[in-house]
């Protein structure tokens, strides 16, 4: 499979991966937000998602973008803004 060099496709891929992480880990995400340990609690899921993303995107594009990190915030965390937390 060819690595994508298209920024738009890379961004969509990052968002799709993060959407899947959010969908399959809803309870864990909510609990981790409440306990203020999101990145520790989801470290395995995020690492697996990031590795999948890296395996599909050209290295040159990876070096100059942060689409996966943005998708974590935009897709996973922003969608849980309703969760009462002391961090927001």
C-alpha positions in Angstrom: 0.0 0.0 0.0 1.4 3.4 -1.0 1.9 6.0 1.7 -0.3 9.1 1.4 1.4 12.4 0.6 -1.9 14.3 0.5 -2.4 16.4 3.6 -6.2 16.3 3.3 -6.2 12.5 3.2 -3.7 12.3 6.1 -6.0 14.6 8.2 -9.0 12.5 7.4 -7.1 9.3 8.3 -6.1 10.8 11.7 -9.6 11.8 12.4 -11.0 8.4 11.4 -8.5 6.6 13.7 -9.3 8.9 16.6 -13.0 8.5 15.9 -12.6 4.7 16.3 -10.6 5.1 19.5 -13.4 7.3 20.8 -16.2 4.9 19.7 -14.6 1.8 21.2 -13.4 3.4 24.5 -16.2 5.7 25.5 -16.4 4.7 29.1 -12.6 4.6 29.6 -12.3 8.1 28.1 -15.0 9.6 30.3 -13.5 8.0 33.4 -10.0 9.3 32.5 -11.3 12.8 31.9 -13.0 12.7 35.3 -9.8 11.4 36.9 -7.6 13.8 34.9 -5.4 11.1 33.5 -6.6 10.8 29.9 -3.1 10.4 28.3 -2.0 7.8 30.8 -5.2 5.8 30.7 -5.4 5.7 26.9 -1.6 5.5 26.3 -1.9 2.0 24.6 -4.9 3.0 22.4 -3.2 6.3 21.4 0.1 4.6 20.7 -1.6 1.9 18.5 -3.6 4.6 16.7 -0.5 6.7 16.2 1.5 3.7 14.8 -1.3 2.9 12.4 -1.4 6.5 11.2 2.4 6.6 10.8 2.3 3.3 8.8 0.0 5.0 6.2 1.5 8.5 5.9 4.6 9.6 4.1 7.5 10.5 6.4 7.9 13.9 4.8 4.3 14.7 5.7 4.7 13.4 9.2 7.6 15.7 9.8 5.8 18.8 9.0 2.3 18.2 10.4 0.7 17.2 13.6 -2.6 15.9 12.3 -2.8 13.0 14.7 -2.3 15.1 17.8 -4.9 17.6 16.6 -7.3 14.8 15.9 -6.9 13.5 19.5 -8.0 16.9 20.8 -10.6 17.7 18.1 -12.2 14.3 17.8 -11.8 12.6 21.2 -11.5 15.3 23.8 -13.7 18.0 22.2 -16.5 15.5 21.8 -16.4 14.9 25.5 -16.7 18.5 26.5 -20.0 17.7 28.2 -18.1 15.7 30.8 -17.7 17.8 34.0 -14.0 18.0 34.7 -11.8 20.2 36.9 -9.4 20.6 33.8 -12.1 22.6 31.9 
